[in-house]
Amino acid sequence: MATTIPEVKRPKVVPHDEWLAARKELKAKEKELTHLRDAISRQRRALPWEKIEKPYTFDSSGGKVALADLFDGRSQLVVYHFMFGPGWKEGCPSCSFWADHFDGMTIHLANRDTTLVVISRAPLAEIQAFQKRMGWKFKWVSSFESDFNFDYHVSFTPEERATGKVYYNYTMEEFPSEEAPGVSVFARDAAGEVFHTYSVYERGIDILNGTYNFLDLVPKGRDEDGFSFAMSWVRHHDRYTEGYFVDPDLKPSDLFAKYEQRKDTASSGKSPS
């Protein structure tokens, strides 16, 4: 990889006292950001809920399950909407980048009354084959025979895409794929009723990516500024090679077209609930 990564651009080098003064100045701004994040988190938790009236059914390794079953006996459920459509050759590399962080956190979430589940529209057999390849253990279910992905605006019908814009991240916008990433949060009360509490998309899910948070600490940061598509450097973790090539002109539409190539004739349209 060294052949594709430019040298670090070194800023001014100063004596320790001057460095310390600059660091303390930045620390004050970091604390402001931390306090703002705490305030926004309180506002997020205070959002009103909406009751889930529609029955959703998913395919899991244990058979058909309802949305309430995904809580696994807990009162809070976090769903990662993973971009993996019916018949795709493999799951989205960017979503895979996020998913590489999930296995280590599931036990900690469980001990804070929270279950993490990944949901994709690909049929379960395709999900399981890809999950085995990637070595992941987290719970991953299929919404192939459900309206779930469409109702949470992370899958788009051919008719929606034909208009040039789809409803995503609470607005109409162009999007280069039939599938989109996001996170949705649900709560279940003592009576077993399920509520939708929060959903977030696009850059809003950055906070869940530990690698990005580490890269934000180092001198080169994410090192994506020269790319037409910021994440064009990302690969499935089994496809990084020494000196691998990053195309700075790669566009999201080109990337997603590659991963949306069908292995077979599986339907890409909306399936009935």
Secondary structure as the mmCIF struct_conf table of DSSP 4:
data_model
#
loop_
_struct_conf.conf_type_id
_struct_conf.id
_struct_conf.beg_label_comp_id
_struct_conf.beg_label_asym_id
_struct_conf.beg_label_seq_id
_struct_conf.end_label_comp_id
_struct_conf.end_label_asym_id
_struct_conf.end_label_seq_id
HELX_RH_3T_P HELX_RH_3T_P1 ALA A 2 THR A 4
BEND BEND1 ILE A 5 ILE A 5
HELX_LH_PP_P HELX_LH_PP_P1 PRO A 6 VAL A 8
HELX_RH_AL_P HELX_RH_AL_P1 HIS A 16 ARG A 45
TURN_TY1_P TURN_TY1_P1 ALA A 46 ALA A 46
BEND BEND2 LEU A 47 LEU A 47
HELX_LH_PP_P HELX_LH_PP_P2 PRO A 48 TRP A 49
STRN STRN1 GLU A 50 LYS A 51
BEND BEND3 LYS A 54 LYS A 54
STRN STRN2 THR A 57 SER A 60
TURN_TY1_P TURN_TY1_P2 SER A 61 GLY A 62
STRN STRN3 GLY A 63 ALA A 66
HELX_RH_3T_P HELX_RH_3T_P2 LEU A 67 PHE A 71
TURN_TY1_P TURN_TY1_P3 ASP A 72 GLY A 73
BEND BEND4 SER A 75 SER A 75
STRN STRN4 GLN A 76 HIS A 81
TURN_TY1_P TURN_TY1_P4 PRO A 86 GLY A 87
STRN STRN5 TRP A 88 TRP A 88
BEND BEND5 LYS A 89 GLU A 90
HELX_RH_AL_P HELX_RH_AL_P2 PRO A 93 ALA A 99
TURN_TY1_P TURN_TY1_P5 ASP A 100 MET A 105
HELX_RH_AL_P HELX_RH_AL_P3 THR A 106 ALA A 110
TURN_TY1_P TURN_TY1_P6 ASN A 111 ASP A 113
STRN STRN6 THR A 114 SER A 120
BEND BEND6 ARG A 121 ALA A 122
HELX_RH_AL_P HELX_RH_AL_P4 LEU A 124 MET A 134
TURN_TY1_P TURN_TY1_P7 GLY A 135 GLY A 135
BEND BEND7 PHE A 138 PHE A 138
STRN STRN7 TRP A 140 SER A 142
TURN_TY1_P TURN_TY1_P8 PHE A 144 GLU A 145
BEND BEND8 SER A 146 ASP A 147
HELX_RH_AL_P HELX_RH_AL_P5 PHE A 148 ASP A 151
TURN_TY1_P TURN_TY1_P9 TYR A 152 HIS A 153
BEND BEND9 VAL A 154 VAL A 154
STRN STRN8 SER A 155 SER A 155
HELX_RH_AL_P HELX_RH_AL_P6 PRO A 158 ALA A 162
TURN_TY1_P TURN_TY1_P10 THR A 163 THR A 163
BEND BEND10 GLY A 164 GLY A 164
STRN STRN9 VAL A 166 TYR A 168
TURN_TY1_P TURN_TY1_P11 ASN A 169 TYR A 170
STRN STRN10 THR A 171 GLU A 173
BEND BEND11 PRO A 176 GLU A 178
STRN STRN11 GLU A 179 GLU A 179
STRN STRN12 GLY A 182 ARG A 188
TURN_TY1_P TURN_TY1_P12 ALA A 190 ALA A 191
STRN STRN13 VAL A 194 TYR A 201
HELX_RH_3T_P HELX_RH_3T_P3 GLU A 202 LEU A 208
HELX_RH_AL_P HELX_RH_AL_P7 GLY A 210 LEU A 215
TURN_TY1_P TURN_TY1_P13 ASP A 216 LEU A 217
BEND BEND12 VAL A 218 VAL A 218
TURN_TY1_P TURN_TY1_P14 PRO A 219 ARG A 222
TURN_TY1_P TURN_TY1_P15 ASP A 225 GLY A 226
BEND BEND13 SER A 228 PHE A 229
HELX_RH_3T_P HELX_RH_3T_P4 ALA A 230 TRP A 233
TURN_TY1_P TURN_TY1_P16 HIS A 237 ASP A 238
TURN_TY1_P TURN_TY1_P17 GLU A 242 GLY A 243
TURN_TY1_P TURN_TY1_P18 PRO A 248 ASP A 249
HELX_RH_AL_P HELX_RH_AL_P8 PRO A 252 TYR A 259
TURN_TY1_P TURN_TY1_P19 GLU A 260 GLU A 260
STRN STRN14 ARG A 262 ARG A 262
BEND BEND14 LYS A 263 ASP A 264
BEND BEND15 GLY A 269 GLY A 269
HELX_LH_PP_P HELX_LH_PP_P3 LYS A 270 PRO A 272
#
